[in-house]
Amino acid sequence: MNEWTFAEWQTQIKEQRMAMYYLYTPMCGTCQVASRMMDVVTKLVPDLPVGKANLNFVIEAAEAYEIESVPCLLIVKNGELEKKIYAFQSVPYLYSMIQMVDEMQES
């Protein structure tokens, strides 16, 4: 999982069918646990572009997506935000949310 700027995130959601953006802050203990979960999740979905960013440096993302807290995972499909996850309950939960978005019918 590479660090992405907001501009890199914007490029990914324009060019990819589906992508995820993991937002965190370095002093957040819950974010440290969520980061470990995300490391596992990215191995489960190796073809899905996943980036991360310290929210302190991507204020545009906080404003554009009305981020309420960290950790936060944005899942975008076909350029549209489909899921915003704050409660990183478990790796199986995150994986199931990704699968659910991926399987959603396109309108």
C-alpha positions, 0 to 999 in steps of 0.5 A, a space after each residue: 500500500 503506497 502513500 498517495 497524494 489527493 491528486 494521485 487518488 483522483 487519478 486512480 478513481 478516474 482510471 480504475 473501475 474500483 479503488 480504495 483510499 485508506 486515511 489515517 493519522 500517525 498518532 492514532 492508536 486505532 489507526 495503527 491497528 487498522 493499518 495492520 488489517 489493511 496490510 492483510 486486506 491488500 494481500 487478499 485483493 492484489 489487483 485492486 489499487 489501494 493507497 493510503 494517506 496521512 489525513 493531516 496532509 490531504 485536507 482536500 480529501 477530508 473536505 471532499 468526502 466529509 471525513 468525520 474521523 480516522 481511520 477511514 476507508 473510502 471504496 470507490 467504484 466507477 468514480 462514485 463513492 460506494 462505501 466509507 468505513 470508519 469501524 474496522 471491525 476485522 479483516 473478514 469484515 473489510 474483505 466482505 465490504 470490498 466484495 459487496 461493493 465489487 458485486 453491486 450492480 452498475 446502474 
